[in-house]
Amino acid sequence: MLEQIIKQAYMYTASTSYVHIEKSCLEDLSSQIENHLRSSTIELPLWNGASFAPWLRSIEEISQFFFIGNSINFRFWNRNHLDRYSYGECRGSEAMWKALSDWPELLDADVLANLNEEQFRLKFGAISMTKERVASLREVGNILNKHYDGKVIHLLERACFETDEIVKWIVTDFPMWNDSTGPLLFYKRAQLFTAMLAGRLQANSFITGLQKLTLLADYHLPKGLHNLGVLRYDDNLKFRIDNSQVLPCNCREELELRASTICVGDLLVQSLSRKGIQINAIQLDAFLWEVSKKVNTPYHLTVTSFY
C-alpha cells in the first residue's frame, strides 16, 4: 500500500503547473544532510515531553493515546499561520496534545463514542473544526468498540505490528483517516501515528517496516522545501500563499504541493543511498520538520481534516 503512495505521487507530478522540483537544489540539500550526518545522527523524535503524557508506560496505553490524538491532529491555524490554537502555554499541534494529556478519560472508547461538542469545547477550548473533530473521535470510539474491543493495541496485533498493514487497516476501517483523492494517496495521519508510536517506544517497539513510510505531506514541509529552493512555486501560487489565501481542499495547487513533497522525500532517500547513506523518509521528515519550523514565512492554508 505505501509503495503506491510514492508511485502515484510520481505519476501526478510528471506534469505540474504550480509546483516544480528543482533537482540541483535537491542535490544541494542531499549534500547538506550528508555533511550533517558526518558529525551527528537523525533520530526519530521521542514524543515524551510534558504535552505527550510521559507517564504512560505500557504499549496499550501509549498506542491508545497517540491514535486518539492523531484522530484530531489537523488544522491548528485560524485566520493565518500566525493565528494558531493555544492551550495553556502551548500552541499549534502541541496544544492539542497537551489538552488530550490533561483529559485521560478520553482514552476510553466508550467515552469517545458518546462525546458531544459541548463536552469537547469544555476541555479543548476554542479550536477550529470542532464538529469534524468530535465526529472523528466518535468514529474512533465506535469502530474501536465494534472491531477491536475498544483497544488500538488489537489493531496493531491484527496488523502484526507491520507498518504497511497498520496503515492499511487504519484507512480501511476508519473512513475519516482515508487521506486520498482519486488515484493520489497520502495517509498522513495514519503514517504519523505509526512513526510517533515507534519513536516513543524506541527499542521496545515491535513495529517493523518503518522504511516504507513516506514524507508526511502537510503544511510545514512544503514551506521548508520552498525556502530551501527545492520546491519552486509559480507566481500565482506564491502570491496566494504569501497573502494567506485559502486553497480549496483537493484543488490542483494543494495536491501538487503534497505530491511533490512526497517525491522529494523519495528522491532524497535515493540520492543519499547513492552516497552510501542509508536513511528512511521518516528520519528525513524529522530533520526537515525542524528545518521548516525555523522558517518564519506563511505556509499554504487549506481547510481539511487530513492534516
C-alpha positions as CSV (number, residue, x, y, z in Angstrom):
1,M,0.0,0.0,0.0
2,L,2.7,2.5,1.0
3,E,4.6,1.9,-2.2
4,Q,1.5,3.1,-4.1
5,I,1.7,6.5,-2.4
6,I,5.1,7.2,-3.9
7,K,4.2,5.6,-7.3
8,Q,1.0,7.7,-7.6
9,A,2.9,10.9,-6.5
10,Y,5.4,10.5,-9.2
11,M,2.7,9.9,-11.8
12,Y,0.8,13.0,-10.6
13,T,3.9,15.3,-10.6
14,A,5.1,14.1,-14.1
15,S,3.4,17.2,-15.4
16,T,2.8,20.0,-13.0
17,S,1.5,23.6,-13.4
18,Y,2.1,25.2,-10.0
19,V,4.9,23.3,-8.1
20,H,8.2,22.2,-9.6
21,I,11.1,20.2,-8.0
22,E,14.5,21.8,-8.6
23,K,16.8,18.9,-8.9
24,S,20.0,20.9,-8.4
25,C,18.7,22.4,-5.1
26,L,17.6,18.9,-4.1
27,E,21.2,17.6,-4.6
28,D,22.4,20.6,-2.5
29,L,20.1,19.6,0.3
30,S,21.3,16.0,0.0
31,S,24.8,17.2,0.4
32,Q,23.8,19.3,3.5
33,I,22.2,16.2,5.1
34,E,25.3,14.1,4.2
35,N,27.5,16.7,6.0
36,H,25.2,16.8,8.9
37,L,25.4,13.0,9.3
38,R,29.2,13.1,9.4
39,S,29.1,14.6,12.9
40,S,25.6,13.7,14.1
41,T,22.7,11.4,13.6
42,I,19.0,11.8,12.8
43,E,16.8,10.0,15.3
44,L,13.1,9.6,15.5
45,P,11.6,12.1,18.0
46,L,10.9,10.6,21.3
47,W,7.5,12.2,21.7
48,N,7.8,12.0,25.5
49,G,7.7,15.7,26.5
50,A,5.2,17.1,29.0
51,S,2.5,17.5,26.3
52,F,2.6,13.8,25.4
53,A,1.5,12.1,28.6
54,P,5.1,10.9,29.5
55,W,3.7,9.0,32.5
56,L,2.1,6.4,30.2
57,R,4.2,3.2,30.2
58,S,2.5,0.3,28.5
59,I,2.3,-0.1,24.7
60,E,-1.5,-0.5,25.2
61,E,-1.8,3.0,26.8
62,I,0.7,4.7,24.6
63,S,-0.8,3.4,21.3
64,Q,-4.3,4.4,22.6
65,F,-3.0,8.0,23.3
66,F,-1.3,8.5,20.0
67,F,-4.1,7.1,18.0
68,I,-6.8,9.2,19.6
69,G,-4.6,12.3,19.4
70,N,-3.9,11.7,15.7
71,S,-7.6,11.3,15.0
72,I,-7.9,15.1,15.7
73,N,-4.3,16.1,14.6
74,F,-5.3,18.6,11.9
75,R,-5.7,22.3,11.2
76,F,-4.4,24.4,14.1
77,W,-4.5,27.8,12.3
78,N,-7.4,30.2,12.3
79,R,-7.1,33.3,10.1
80,N,-3.5,32.7,9.0
81,H,-0.3,30.9,10.0
82,L,0.3,33.3,12.9
83,D,-3.1,32.9,14.4
84,R,-2.9,29.4,15.9
85,Y,-4.8,27.3,18.5
86,S,-3.5,27.7,22.0
87,Y,-3.9,25.7,25.3
88,G,-2.1,27.0,28.3
89,E,1.3,27.9,27.2
90,C,1.3,25.6,24.2
91,R,0.4,26.5,20.6
92,G,-0.5,24.6,17.5
93,S,-0.5,20.8,17.5
94,E,1.4,20.7,20.8
95,A,-1.5,22.5,22.4
96,M,-3.9,19.8,21.3
97,W,-1.6,17.0,22.6
98,K,-1.4,18.9,26.0
99,A,-5.2,19.2,26.2
100,L,-5.6,15.5,25.5
101,S,-3.0,14.5,28.1
102,D,-5.0,16.6,30.6
103,W,-8.1,14.6,29.8
104,P,-7.2,10.9,30.2
105,E,-10.9,9.9,30.3
106,L,-10.9,10.5,26.5
107,L,-8.7,7.4,26.0
108,D,-11.8,5.3,26.8
109,A,-13.6,4.2,23.6
110,D,-17.0,4.3,25.4
111,V,-16.4,8.0,26.3
112,L,-15.3,8.7,22.7
113,A,-18.4,7.1,21.2
114,N,-20.7,9.3,23.3
115,L,-18.8,12.5,23.1
116,N,-20.7,15.7,22.2
117,E,-19.4,19.1,21.1
118,E,-20.2,20.8,24.4
119,Q,-18.0,18.4,26.3
120,F,-15.2,18.7,23.7
121,R,-15.2,22.5,23.9
122,L,-15.2,22.5,27.7
123,K,-11.9,20.6,27.6
124,F,-10.2,21.8,24.4
125,G,-11.5,25.4,24.3
126,A,-11.6,27.5,21.2
127,I,-10.3,25.2,18.5
128,S,-11.2,25.2,14.8
129,M,-13.3,22.5,13.2
130,T,-14.9,21.3,16.4
131,K,-17.7,19.5,14.6
132,E,-15.2,17.5,12.5
133,R,-13.0,16.7,15.5
134,V,-15.9,15.4,17.5
135,A,-17.1,13.3,14.6
136,S,-13.7,11.8,14.2
137,L,-13.4,11.0,17.9
138,R,-16.9,9.4,17.9
139,E,-15.9,7.4,14.8
140,V,-12.8,6.1,16.6
141,G,-14.8,5.2,19.7
142,N,-17.5,3.3,17.8
143,I,-15.2,1.4,15.4
144,L,-12.7,0.5,18.2
145,N,-15.6,-0.9,20.2
146,K,-17.1,-2.7,17.1
147,H,-13.9,-4.3,15.8
148,Y,-11.1,-4.0,18.4
149,D,-12.7,-4.5,21.8
150,G,-12.1,-0.7,22.4
151,K,-8.3,-1.0,22.2
152,V,-5.9,0.2,19.5
153,I,-3.4,-2.5,20.6
154,H,-5.7,-5.0,19.0
155,L,-5.5,-3.2,15.6
156,L,-1.7,-3.4,15.9
157,E,-1.9,-7.1,16.7
158,R,-4.2,-7.7,13.7
159,A,-1.5,-5.9,11.6
160,C,1.3,-8.0,13.2
161,F,2.9,-4.7,14.0
162,E,3.9,-4.3,10.4
163,T,3.9,-0.7,9.1
164,D,2.2,-1.3,5.8
165,E,-0.5,-3.4,7.5
166,I,-1.1,-0.8,10.3
167,V,-1.7,1.9,7.8
168,K,-3.9,-0.3,5.6
169,W,-6.2,-1.3,8.5
170,I,-6.5,2.3,9.8
171,V,-7.5,3.8,6.5
172,T,-9.8,0.8,5.7
173,D,-11.7,0.7,9.0
174,F,-11.7,4.5,9.9
175,P,-13.1,6.5,7.0
176,M,-12.0,9.9,8.4
177,W,-8.4,8.7,8.2
178,N,-8.6,7.8,4.5
179,D,-6.5,10.7,3.2
180,S,-6.8,10.1,-0.5
181,T,-8.3,11.7,-3.6
182,G,-8.7,9.8,-6.9
183,P,-5.5,7.9,-7.5
184,L,-3.5,10.0,-5.1
185,L,-2.8,8.6,-1.7
186,F,-1.3,10.4,1.3
187,Y,-2.4,8.8,4.5
188,K,-0.6,11.4,6.5
189,R,-2.2,10.9,9.9
190,A,-2.1,7.1,9.7
191,Q,1.6,7.2,8.9
192,L,2.3,9.8,11.6
193,F,0.6,7.6,14.2
194,T,2.9,4.8,13.3
195,A,6.0,6.9,13.4
196,M,5.1,8.6,16.7
197,L,4.4,5.2,18.3
198,A,7.8,3.8,17.1
199,G,9.6,7.0,18.3
200,R,8.0,6.8,21.7
201,L,8.7,3.1,22.2
202,Q,12.2,3.2,20.6
203,A,14.0,-0.1,21.4
204,N,10.8,-1.5,22.9
205,S,8.9,-1.1,19.6
206,F,7.7,-4.2,17.8
207,I,6.9,-2.2,14.7
208,T,8.6,-3.3,11.5
209,G,8.9,-1.8,8.0
210,L,9.3,1.8,9.0
211,Q,11.4,2.3,5.9
212,K,8.2,2.1,3.9
213,L,6.8,5.4,5.3
214,T,6.9,8.5,3.2
215,L,7.5,12.1,4.0
216,L,4.4,13.4,5.7
217,A,2.7,15.8,3.4
218,D,1.3,18.6,5.5
219,Y,1.7,22.4,5.8
220,H,5.2,22.8,7.1
221,L,7.4,20.6,4.9
222,P,6.4,22.3,1.6
223,K,7.2,25.7,3.3
224,G,10.6,24.5,4.3
225,L,11.4,22.9,1.0
226,H,10.4,26.0,-0.8
227,N,12.6,28.1,1.4
228,L,15.5,25.8,0.5
229,G,14.8,26.2,-3.2
230,V,13.8,22.5,-3.6
231,L,10.2,23.4,-4.4
232,R,9.6,26.2,-6.8
233,Y,6.1,27.8,-7.0
234,D,4.6,29.6,-9.9
235,D,3.9,33.3,-9.3
236,N,0.2,32.9,-8.7
237,L,0.6,30.2,-6.1
238,K,3.3,32.0,-4.3
239,F,1.1,35.2,-4.2
240,R,-1.8,33.2,-2.7
241,I,0.4,31.5,0.0
242,D,2.2,34.8,0.9
243,N,-1.1,36.5,1.3
244,S,-2.8,33.8,3.3
245,Q,-5.4,33.0,0.7
246,V,-7.0,29.6,1.4
247,L,-6.5,26.9,-1.2
248,P,-9.6,24.7,-1.6
249,C,-9.2,21.2,-0.4
250,N,-8.1,18.8,-3.2
251,C,-7.5,21.7,-5.6
252,R,-4.7,21.2,-8.1
253,E,-2.3,23.5,-6.3
254,E,-2.8,21.7,-2.9
255,L,-2.4,18.3,-4.5
256,E,0.8,19.3,-6.3
257,L,2.3,20.7,-3.1
258,R,1.6,17.4,-1.2
259,A,2.6,15.0,-4.0
260,S,5.8,17.0,-4.8
261,T,6.7,16.8,-1.1
262,I,6.4,13.0,-1.1
263,C,8.5,12.8,-4.3
264,V,11.2,15.0,-2.7
265,G,11.4,12.6,0.2
266,D,11.9,9.6,-2.1
267,L,14.5,11.4,-4.3
268,L,16.5,12.3,-1.2
269,V,16.5,8.8,0.1
270,Q,17.8,7.6,-3.3
271,S,20.4,10.4,-3.5
272,L,21.8,9.6,-0.1
273,S,21.7,5.9,-0.8
274,R,24.0,6.5,-3.8
275,K,26.4,8.2,-1.4
276,G,26.3,5.1,0.9
277,I,24.0,6.6,3.4
278,Q,21.0,4.5,4.4
279,I,18.2,6.7,5.8
280,N,14.5,6.4,5.6
281,A,11.9,9.1,4.8
282,I,10.6,9.3,8.3
283,Q,14.0,10.2,9.6
284,L,14.2,12.8,6.8
285,D,10.8,14.0,7.9
286,A,12.1,14.6,11.4
287,F,15.1,16.5,10.1
288,L,13.1,18.6,7.6
289,W,10.4,19.4,10.2
290,E,13.0,21.0,12.4
291,V,14.3,23.0,9.5
292,S,10.9,24.1,8.4
293,K,9.9,25.2,11.9
294,K,12.6,27.8,11.8
295,V,11.3,29.4,8.6
296,N,9.0,32.2,9.7
297,T,7.0,32.6,6.4
298,P,3.4,31.7,5.6
299,Y,2.6,28.2,4.7
300,H,-0.3,27.2,2.4
301,L,-3.7,27.2,4.1
302,T,-6.3,24.5,3.3
303,V,-9.4,23.7,5.4
304,T,-9.1,19.9,5.8
305,S,-9.2,17.2,8.4
306,F,-6.4,15.3,6.7
307,Y,-3.5,17.4,8.1
